[in-house]
Amino acid sequence: MNNNLNSIGLKKNPSETTVVVAMSGGVDSSTVAGMMKKDGYKVIGITLKLYDDGKEVAASKQCCSGQDIMDAKRVAQKLDIEHKILYYQNKFKQGVIDNFVDSYLKGETPIPCVQCNQTVKFKDLFEVAKDLKADALITGHYVKSVTVDNQTNMYRAIDENRDQSYFLFNTSREQLNYLRFPLGGMLKDETRSIAKKLNLNVADKPDSQDICFVPNGDYASVIQKFRPDSFKKGNIKNLDGKVIGVHDGIINFTIGQRKGIKVSDKDALYVLKIDAEKNEIFVGPREKLGKKDIKLHDLNLLVNQNEFKNNIFVKVRSTGKLLMGKVNFNNDNSAIVNLEEFEDGISPGQACVFYNKDKHGFKVLGGGWIKN
């Protein structure tokens, strides 16, 4: 038996190691498939058809579009690897789109990419990869994985501008031990350079920017399509409870929003609270946005609670910075996070992700959903 670890941390020769690569049709996952093939692994590429966009346009900036599926197929042909397409539109509608719509109607700001990873990508695709007797499931996410003694931990990517660890906090320990993320130690320019050396057709393909089922970022149109009755007028109030305006539906607002409130005041107004039950929006000055205490529910921990004895780092939005804070756990899989400094625009429906720092970088400890 080979006692040396291969490049994905397993004691097997690459030629005897089968890997499933989740191929979205973008440059990242295509490059990962090429890297695995070049290193001598047995590679099976799988592409998920998640929704019916009705467009097969090459210029689409959404991921998982019809064009992406064609691009993934061409990459697989170029690399001479097996390629499968799984049709998961119904699973995606139930697990991601319905959740997205419901969350907005509750006055929350959802993160469908977390739900997508949590359901169709890392749950269903995980099971398919196991059925195919694959040794690992490989993705093009920019997170770093470090495997020691058959246990894999997840770290923030070296390229902080590309880091996707926030979106993967809900990964289970079993999934994490099976997943591998080869791009976590690379910069995006390096990825494109490898794609060019492999002569892949997607080497210069632009990154996807929109949520796949939300064209041009217009999430209101998605909600209009699935729940046309959800656009109900309601009151806009100040912090004294005085009605100062009327809105056309709470789904048009998120915590911390300034533009589009359509109420004038001597100072700029920000959305401070959304009361879905009463269909009301509360607005006020920016200094009232700052919060130090965050209530979380439905926690997912990747480490033991004793790793939270000291202050840790938390992230309360995907584009946010790391904040110092303390986590106090309750018995019902909930917690309260106390931040050292005030943070603006913390919104229900977003995730609060926990990190600490060790010799490998910023390690993901887990996270939870922001309740209020």
JOUR-V14613 format. One record per residue. N is the residue number from 1. RES is the residue in one small letter. PSI is psi in radians with two decimals (none if undefined). NEAR is the number of other ideal C-beta (glycine too) atoms within 12 Angstrom. D_LAST is the distance of its C-alpha to the last C-alpha in Angstrom with 2 decimals. Layout:
# JOUR-V14613
n->N res->RES psi->PSI near->NEAR d_last->D_LAST
n->N res->RES psi->PSI near->NEAR d_last->D_LAST
This chain:
# JOUR-V14613
n->1 res->m psi->2.51 near->8 d_last->53.27
n->2 res->n psi->2.04 near->13 d_last->51.66
n->3 res->n psi->-0.07 near->9 d_last->49.93
n->4 res->n psi->2.46 near->12 d_last->48.60
n->5 res->l psi->2.42 near->18 d_last->45.06
n->6 res->n psi->-3.05 near->25 d_last->44.91
n->7 res->s psi->-0.23 near->25 d_last->42.56
n->8 res->i psi->0.33 near->37 d_last->39.66
n->9 res->g psi->0.34 near->28 d_last->40.22
n->10 res->l psi->2.59 near->28 d_last->42.34
n->11 res->k psi->1.10 near->18 d_last->45.85
n->12 res->k psi->2.61 near->24 d_last->47.51
n->13 res->n psi->2.48 near->21 d_last->49.57
n->14 res->p psi->-0.66 near->26 d_last->47.75
n->15 res->s psi->-0.31 near->17 d_last->50.52
n->16 res->e psi->0.13 near->17 d_last->49.62
n->17 res->t psi->2.12 near->29 d_last->45.84
n->18 res->t psi->2.26 near->29 d_last->44.23
n->19 res->v psi->2.47 near->43 d_last->40.94
n->20 res->v psi->2.22 near->44 d_last->38.88
n->21 res->v psi->2.15 near->49 d_last->37.47
n->22 res->a psi->1.91 near->47 d_last->34.69
n->23 res->m psi->1.88 near->51 d_last->36.32
n->24 res->s psi->-0.22 near->41 d_last->34.29
n->25 res->g psi->-0.04 near->45 d_last->37.24
n->26 res->g psi->3.07 near->44 d_last->35.83
n->27 res->v psi->-0.59 near->39 d_last->37.50
n->28 res->d psi->-0.98 near->46 d_last->35.22
n->29 res->s psi->-0.55 near->48 d_last->35.69
n->30 res->s psi->-0.71 near->48 d_last->39.31
n->31 res->t psi->-0.71 near->43 d_last->40.07
n->32 res->v psi->-0.76 near->48 d_last->38.68
n->33 res->a psi->-0.73 near->50 d_last->40.98
n->34 res->g psi->-0.69 near->40 d_last->43.84
n->35 res->m psi->-0.76 near->37 d_last->43.21
n->36 res->m psi->-0.75 near->43 d_last->43.23
n->37 res->k psi->-0.77 near->32 d_last->46.40
n->38 res->k psi->-0.59 near->23 d_last->48.08
n->39 res->d psi->-0.03 near->24 d_last->47.38
n->40 res->g psi->0.17 near->19 d_last->49.19
n->41 res->y psi->2.73 near->35 d_last->46.49
n->42 res->k psi->2.00 near->28 d_last->46.88
n->43 res->v psi->2.27 near->41 d_last->44.21
n->44 res->i psi->2.07 near->34 d_last->42.84
n->45 res->g psi->2.35 near->46 d_last->40.66
n->46 res->i psi->2.26 near->41 d_last->38.24
n->47 res->t psi->2.37 near->41 d_last->36.70
n->48 res->l psi->2.24 near->40 d_last->34.15
n->49 res->k psi->1.92 near->28 d_last->34.60
n->50 res->l psi->-0.45 near->41 d_last->31.09
n->51 res->y psi->2.82 near->36 d_last->31.47
n->52 res->d psi->1.81 near->20 d_last->34.31
n->53 res->d psi->-0.28 near->27 d_last->34.07
n->54 res->g psi->0.08 near->12 d_last->37.55
n->55 res->k psi->2.46 near->20 d_last->38.38
n->56 res->e psi->0.82 near->16 d_last->40.38
n->57 res->v psi->2.38 near->15 d_last->40.23
n->58 res->a psi->-0.44 near->18 d_last->40.80
n->59 res->a psi->0.08 near->13 d_last->38.80
n->60 res->s psi->2.35 near->29 d_last->35.51
n->61 res->k psi->0.26 near->25 d_last->32.59
n->62 res->q psi->2.59 near->31 d_last->30.56
n->63 res->c psi->2.80 near->39 d_last->30.70
n->64 res->c psi->0.44 near->44 d_last->32.33
n->65 res->s psi->3.01 near->35 d_last->34.45
n->66 res->g psi->-0.68 near->26 d_last->37.99
n->67 res->q psi->-0.64 near->30 d_last->39.48
n->68 res->d psi->-0.68 near->41 d_last->37.43
n->69 res->i psi->-0.71 near->34 d_last->38.93
n->70 res->m psi->-0.69 near->26 d_last->42.38
n->71 res->d psi->-0.74 near->38 d_last->41.74
n->72 res->a psi->-0.72 near->43 d_last->40.68
n->73 res->k psi->-0.72 near->29 d_last->43.84
n->74 res->r psi->-0.70 near->26 d_last->46.01
n->75 res->v psi->-0.76 near->40 d_last->44.57
n->76 res->a psi->-0.70 near->33 d_last->45.26
n->77 res->q psi->-0.74 near->19 d_last->48.80
n->78 res->k psi->-0.73 near->25 d_last->49.34
n->79 res->l psi->-0.17 near->33 d_last->48.26
n->80 res->d psi->0.93 near->16 d_last->50.19
n->81 res->i psi->2.76 near->33 d_last->47.41
n->82 res->e psi->2.48 near->24 d_last->46.55
n->83 res->h psi->2.29 near->31 d_last->43.85
n->84 res->k psi->2.58 near->28 d_last->42.01
n->85 res->i psi->2.19 near->25 d_last->39.79
n->86 res->l psi->2.29 near->31 d_last->37.35
n->87 res->y psi->1.75 near->20 d_last->36.36
n->88 res->y psi->0.50 near->31 d_last->32.75
n->89 res->q psi->-0.75 near->22 d_last->31.93
n->90 res->n psi->-0.75 near->19 d_last->31.08
n->91 res->k psi->-0.73 near->28 d_last->28.91
n->92 res->f psi->-0.71 near->35 d_last->27.06
n->93 res->k psi->-0.81 near->26 d_last->26.63
n->94 res->q psi->-0.75 near->21 d_last->25.20
n->95 res->g psi->-0.41 near->28 d_last->23.09
n->96 res->v psi->-1.01 near->38 d_last->21.80
n->97 res->i psi->-0.82 near->35 d_last->22.61
n->98 res->d psi->-0.71 near->24 d_last->21.65
n->99 res->n psi->-0.77 near->30 d_last->18.26
n->100 res->f psi->-0.86 near->38 d_last->17.82
n->101 res->v psi->-0.83 near->32 d_last->18.86
n->102 res->d psi->-0.70 near->24 d_last->16.83
n->103 res->s psi->-0.78 near->35 d_last->13.56
n->104 res->y psi->-0.65 near->36 d_last->14.54
n->105 res->l psi->-0.31 near->30 d_last->15.57
n->106 res->k psi->0.03 near->25 d_last->12.16
n->107 res->g psi->0.30 near->35 d_last->10.98
n->108 res->e psi->3.00 near->31 d_last->9.67
n->109 res->t psi->1.70 near->33 d_last->11.63
n->110 res->p psi->2.87 near->34 d_last->13.42
n->111 res->i psi->1.53 near->39 d_last->15.69
n->112 res->p psi->-0.43 near->41 d_last->18.84
n->113 res->c psi->-0.57 near->34 d_last->20.76
n->114 res->v psi->-0.78 near->38 d_last->18.78
n->115 res->q psi->-0.66 near->38 d_last->19.43
n->116 res->c psi->-0.81 near->41 d_last->23.01
n->117 res->n psi->-0.67 near->40 d_last->23.62
n->118 res->q psi->-0.53 near->32 d_last->22.13
n->119 res->t psi->-1.59 near->32 d_last->24.34
n->120 res->v psi->-0.63 near->36 d_last->27.56
n->121 res->k psi->-0.95 near->46 d_last->28.11
n->122 res->f psi->-0.16 near->39 d_last->27.55
n->123 res->k psi->-1.08 near->28 d_last->27.95
n->124 res->d psi->-0.80 near->30 d_last->30.73
n->125 res->l psi->-0.61 near->40 d_last->32.45
n->126 res->f psi->-0.82 near->31 d_last->32.26
n->127 res->e psi->-0.67 near->23 d_last->34.19
n->128 res->v psi->-0.78 near->26 d_last->36.69
n->129 res->a psi->-0.71 near->33 d_last->37.37
n->130 res->k psi->-0.73 near->21 d_last->38.02
n->131 res->d psi->-0.54 near->17 d_last->40.35
n->132 res->l psi->0.09 near->24 d_last->42.22
n->133 res->k psi->0.52 near->15 d_last->42.80
n->134 res->a psi->2.60 near->34 d_last->41.17
n->135 res->d psi->-0.36 near->32 d_last->40.69
n->136 res->a psi->2.69 near->41 d_last->37.49
n->137 res->l psi->2.14 near->46 d_last->35.10
n->138 res->i psi->2.38 near->47 d_last->35.02
n->139 res->t psi->2.92 near->47 d_last->32.65
n->140 res->g psi->0.34 near->44 d_last->32.66
n->141 res->h psi->2.54 near->43 d_last->29.13
n->142 res->y psi->1.37 near->38 d_last->29.05
n->143 res->v psi->2.68 near->43 d_last->27.93
n->144 res->k psi->2.37 near->34 d_last->30.33
n->145 res->s psi->2.36 near->40 d_last->31.30
n->146 res->v psi->2.09 near->28 d_last->33.40
n->147 res->t psi->2.10 near->27 d_last->35.28
n->148 res->v psi->2.21 near->15 d_last->36.91
n->149 res->d psi->0.83 near->11 d_last->38.68
n->150 res->n psi->0.19 near->17 d_last->37.32
n->151 res->q psi->2.20 near->17 d_last->33.67
n->152 res->t psi->2.28 near->34 d_last->31.80
n->153 res->n psi->2.65 near->37 d_last->28.92
n->154 res->m psi->2.39 near->48 d_last->26.96
n->155 res->y psi->2.75 near->34 d_last->26.86
n->156 res->r psi->2.48 near->41 d_last->25.79
n->157 res->a psi->2.69 near->35 d_last->28.64
n->158 res->i psi->-0.71 near->24 d_last->31.32
n->159 res->d psi->1.66 near->24 d_last->30.79
n->160 res->e psi->-0.50 near->24 d_last->27.41
n->161 res->n psi->-0.32 near->15 d_last->27.49
n->162 res->r psi->-0.14 near->32 d_last->27.76
n->163 res->d psi->2.28 near->36 d_last->25.60
n->164 res->q psi->0.28 near->38 d_last->23.70
n->165 res->s psi->-0.56 near->43 d_last->22.42
n->166 res->y psi->-0.69 near->40 d_last->18.75
n->167 res->f psi->-0.14 near->36 d_last->19.54
n->168 res->l psi->0.23 near->43 d_last->21.29
n->169 res->f psi->-0.44 near->44 d_last->18.90
n->170 res->n psi->0.13 near->35 d_last->19.04
n->171 res->t psi->2.42 near->40 d_last->22.82
n->172 res->s psi->2.84 near->22 d_last->24.39
n->173 res->r psi->-0.71 near->23 d_last->26.85
n->174 res->e psi->-0.78 near->18 d_last->29.70
n->175 res->q psi->-0.75 near->33 d_last->28.94
n->176 res->l psi->-0.64 near->39 d_last->28.66
n->177 res->n psi->-0.32 near->27 d_last->32.05
n->178 res->y psi->-0.38 near->33 d_last->33.56
n->179 res->l psi->2.65 near->43 d_last->32.02
n->180 res->r psi->2.51 near->41 d_last->33.58
n->181 res->f psi->1.47 near->46 d_last->32.53
n->182 res->p psi->-0.31 near->38 d_last->35.73
n->183 res->l psi->-0.06 near->40 d_last->34.36
n->184 res->g psi->-0.42 near->41 d_last->31.94
n->185 res->g psi->0.29 near->25 d_last->34.76
n->186 res->m psi->2.73 near->28 d_last->35.97
n->187 res->l psi->2.72 near->20 d_last->35.45
n->188 res->k psi->-0.68 near->27 d_last->35.27
n->189 res->d psi->-0.64 near->17 d_last->38.76
n->190 res->e psi->-0.69 near->24 d_last->40.13
n->191 res->t psi->-0.83 near->38 d_last->38.77
n->192 res->r psi->-0.64 near->27 d_last->40.51
n->193 res->s psi->-0.74 near->19 d_last->43.62
n->194 res->i psi->-0.72 near->31 d_last->43.83
n->195 res->a psi->-0.67 near->35 d_last->43.37
n->196 res->k psi->-0.71 near->20 d_last->46.28
n->197 res->k psi->-0.57 near->15 d_last->48.44
n->198 res->l psi->-0.05 near->26 d_last->47.84
n->199 res->n psi->0.75 near->18 d_last->48.81
n->200 res->l psi->2.47 near->36 d_last->45.78
n->201 res->n psi->-0.27 near->28 d_last->45.55
n->202 res->v psi->0.16 near->40 d_last->41.84
n->203 res->a psi->-0.62 near->25 d_last->42.39
n->204 res->d psi->0.22 near->17 d_last->41.71
n->205 res->k psi->2.31 near->33 d_last->39.22
n->206 res->p psi->2.67 near->21 d_last->36.24
n->207 res->d psi->2.60 near->26 d_last->32.79
n->208 res->s psi->2.41 near->28 d_last->30.57
n->209 res->q psi->-0.53 near->16 d_last->28.02
n->210 res->d psi->2.76 near->23 d_last->26.42
n->211 res->i psi->2.36 near->33 d_last->24.37
n->212 res->c psi->-0.63 near->40 d_last->27.39
n->213 res->f psi->0.17 near->38 d_last->26.94
n->214 res->v psi->1.55 near->32 d_last->25.69
n->215 res->p psi->2.29 near->23 d_last->28.91
n->216 res->n psi->0.42 near->16 d_last->28.75
n->217 res->g psi->0.17 near->15 d_last->24.95
n->218 res->d psi->1.34 near->17 d_last->25.19
n->219 res->y psi->-0.45 near->32 d_last->22.34
n->220 res->a psi->-0.62 near->28 d_last->22.87
n->221 res->s psi->-0.56 near->19 d_last->26.34
n->222 res->v psi->-0.78 near->32 d_last->25.12
n->223 res->i psi->-0.66 near->28 d_last->22.96
n->224 res->q psi->-0.69 near->20 d_last->25.97
n->225 res->k psi->-0.76 near->21 d_last->28.17
n->226 res->f psi->-0.53 near->23 d_last->26.30
n->227 res->r psi->1.26 near->23 d_last->24.81
n->228 res->p psi->-0.33 near->15 d_last->27.03
n->229 res->d psi->0.06 near->13 d_last->25.98
n->230 res->s psi->-0.09 near->28 d_last->22.35
n->231 res->f psi->1.44 near->21 d_last->23.34
n->232 res->k psi->2.35 near->20 d_last->23.25
n->233 res->k psi->2.57 near->16 d_last->23.70
n->234 res->g psi->3.11 near->27 d_last->21.40
n->235 res->n psi->2.54 near->24 d_last->20.94
n->236 res->i psi->2.18 near->39 d_last->19.57
n->237 res->k psi->2.70 near->28 d_last->18.96
n->238 res->n psi->-3.11 near->26 d_last->18.93
n->239 res->l psi->-0.26 near->21 d_last->17.08
n->240 res->d psi->-0.04 near->10 d_last->20.02
n->241 res->g psi->0.13 near->16 d_last->19.44
n->242 res->k psi->2.36 near->16 d_last->22.58
n->243 res->v psi->2.12 near->18 d_last->23.10
n->244 res->i psi->0.06 near->23 d_last->24.14
n->245 res->g psi->3.14 near->25 d_last->24.26
n->246 res->v psi->2.40 near->19 d_last->23.91
n->247 res->h psi->2.89 near->31 d_last->22.08
n->248 res->d psi->0.20 near->22 d_last->23.47
n->249 res->g psi->2.29 near->29 d_last->20.42
n->250 res->i psi->-0.34 near->36 d_last->16.64
n->251 res->i psi->-0.21 near->39 d_last->17.23
n->252 res->n psi->0.05 near->33 d_last->18.93
n->253 res->f psi->2.59 near->39 d_last->15.88
n->254 res->t psi->2.72 near->34 d_last->13.09
n->255 res->i psi->2.32 near->36 d_last->10.88
n->256 res->g psi->-0.10 near->32 d_last->13.56
n->257 res->q psi->2.45 near->31 d_last->16.42
n->258 res->r psi->-0.78 near->24 d_last->19.58
n->259 res->k psi->2.59 near->14 d_last->22.36
n->260 res->g psi->0.12 near->20 d_last->23.04
n->261 res->i psi->-0.54 near->29 d_last->21.49
n->262 res->k psi->0.60 near->20 d_last->25.14
n->263 res->v psi->2.23 near->29 d_last->24.85
n->264 res->s psi->2.58 near->12 d_last->26.99
n->265 res->d psi->2.87 near->20 d_last->26.57
n->266 res->k psi->-0.51 near->7 d_last->28.44
n->267 res->d psi->2.73 near->15 d_last->25.51
n->268 res->a psi->2.43 near->20 d_last->23.34
n->269 res->l psi->2.51 near->31 d_last->20.28
n->270 res->y psi->2.63 near->33 d_last->16.92
n->271 res->v psi->2.09 near->40 d_last->14.19
n->272 res->l psi->-0.52 near->35 d_last->11.43
n->273 res->k psi->2.53 near->33 d_last->9.62
n->274 res->i psi->2.06 near->37 d_last->10.62
n->275 res->d psi->1.68 near->24 d_last->11.49
n->276 res->a psi->-0.62 near->25 d_last->13.03
n->277 res->e psi->-0.73 near->12 d_last->14.68
n->278 res->k psi->0.00 near->18 d_last->16.55
n->279 res->n psi->0.78 near->27 d_last->16.92
n->280 res->e psi->2.59 near->30 d_last->16.12
n->281 res->i psi->2.33 near->40 d_last->15.08
n->282 res->f psi->2.30 near->36 d_last->14.52
n->283 res->v psi->2.78 near->39 d_last->16.21
n->284 res->g psi->-3.01 near->30 d_last->17.42
n->285 res->p psi->2.80 near->20 d_last->18.91
n->286 res->r psi->-0.62 near->20 d_last->17.76
n->287 res->e psi->-0.27 near->14 d_last->17.65
n->288 res->k psi->-0.07 near->23 d_last->14.65
n->289 res->l psi->-0.52 near->28 d_last->12.59
n->290 res->g psi->2.32 near->23 d_last->12.70
n->291 res->k psi->2.62 near->30 d_last->10.05
n->292 res->k psi->-0.44 near->22 d_last->11.22
n->293 res->d psi->2.32 near->24 d_last->8.76
n->294 res->i psi->2.23 near->40 d_last->6.12
n->295 res->k psi->2.27 near->25 d_last->5.40
n->296 res->l psi->2.63 near->38 d_last->7.41
n->297 res->h psi->2.94 near->25 d_last->9.58
n->298 res->d psi->1.06 near->24 d_last->13.06
n->299 res->l psi->2.65 near->34 d_last->14.30
n->300 res->n psi->1.93 near->32 d_last->17.57
n->301 res->l psi->2.34 near->29 d_last->19.70
n->302 res->l psi->-0.10 near->35 d_last->22.99
n->303 res->v psi->2.98 near->27 d_last->24.29
n->304 res->n psi->2.61 near->12 d_last->24.75
n->305 res->q psi->-0.35 near->20 d_last->22.22
n->306 res->n psi->-0.21 near->12 d_last->24.98
n->307 res->e psi->-0.04 near->23 d_last->24.40
n->308 res->f psi->0.26 near->28 d_last->21.23
n->309 res->k psi->-0.68 near->15 d_last->23.29
n->310 res->n psi->3.05 near->14 d_last->23.33
n->311 res->n psi->2.49 near->23 d_last->20.96
n->312 res->i psi->3.13 near->36 d_last->20.07
n->313 res->f psi->2.48 near->34 d_last->19.01
n->314 res->v psi->2.72 near->43 d_last->15.71
n->315 res->k psi->2.23 near->40 d_last->15.10
n->316 res->v psi->-0.01 near->44 d_last->11.87
n->317 res->r psi->2.76 near->30 d_last->13.93
n->318 res->s psi->-0.60 near->27 d_last->17.39
n->319 res->t psi->0.09 near->17 d_last->19.23
n->320 res->g psi->2.95 near->26 d_last->17.50
n->321 res->k psi->2.93 near->21 d_last->19.37
n->322 res->l psi->2.28 near->31 d_last->19.18
n->323 res->l psi->2.51 near->31 d_last->17.46
n->324 res->m psi->2.42 near->23 d_last->18.58
n->325 res->g psi->3.06 near->34 d_last->16.37
n->326 res->k psi->2.41 near->23 d_last->16.54
n->327 res->v psi->2.22 near->39 d_last->14.98
n->328 res->n psi->2.00 near->21 d_last->15.15
n->329 res->f psi->2.54 near->24 d_last->15.54
n->330 res->n psi->3.05 near->17 d_last->15.40
n->331 res->n psi->-0.17 near->9 d_last->18.04
n->332 res->d psi->0.58 near->14 d_last->16.10
n->333 res->n psi->0.58 near->17 d_last->15.28
n->334 res->s psi->3.00 near->22 d_last->11.85
n->335 res->a psi->2.83 near->35 d_last->11.30
n->336 res->i psi->2.24 near->26 d_last->9.90
n->337 res->v psi->2.23 near->41 d_last->10.93
n->338 res->n psi->1.95 near->25 d_last->12.68
n->339 res->l psi->2.62 near->29 d_last->13.93
n->340 res->e psi->-0.54 near->17 d_last->17.44
n->341 res->e psi->2.74 near->17 d_last->16.98
n->342 res->f psi->2.46 near->20 d_last->14.62
n->343 res->e psi->2.37 near->31 d_last->13.30
n->344 res->d psi->2.67 near->27 d_last->12.99
n->345 res->g psi->0.53 near->28 d_last->11.19
n->346 res->i psi->2.17 near->37 d_last->8.18
n->347 res->s psi->2.33 near->38 d_last->7.10
n->348 res->p psi->2.49 near->33 d_last->5.45
n->349 res->g psi->-0.39 near->36 d_last->8.77
n->350 res->q psi->2.99 near->38 d_last->9.98
n->351 res->a psi->2.65 near->45 d_last->11.17
n->352 res->c psi->2.01 near->50 d_last->11.28
n->353 res->v psi->2.40 near->48 d_last->15.00
n->354 res->f psi->2.45 near->43 d_last->17.09
n->355 res->y psi->2.66 near->40 d_last->20.61
n->356 res->n psi->2.97 near->31 d_last->23.53
n->357 res->k psi->2.31 near->20 d_last->26.90
n->358 res->d psi->-2.88 near->20 d_last->30.28
n->359 res->k psi->-0.34 near->11 d_last->33.67
n->360 res->h psi->-0.20 near->24 d_last->32.58
n->361 res->g psi->-2.63 near->27 d_last->29.67
n->362 res->f psi->1.92 near->32 d_last->25.86
n->363 res->k psi->2.37 near->31 d_last->25.29
n->364 res->v psi->2.13 near->48 d_last->22.29
n->365 res->l psi->-0.23 near->40 d_last->21.10
n->366 res->g psi->-2.69 near->41 d_last->18.54
n->367 res->g psi->-3.02 near->43 d_last->14.79
n->368 res->g psi->2.98 near->35 d_last->11.82
n->369 res->w psi->2.38 near->37 d_last->9.33
n->370 res->i psi->2.15 near->39 d_last->5.83
n->371 res->k psi->-0.89 near->28 d_last->3.82
n->372 res->n psi->none near->27 d_last->0.00
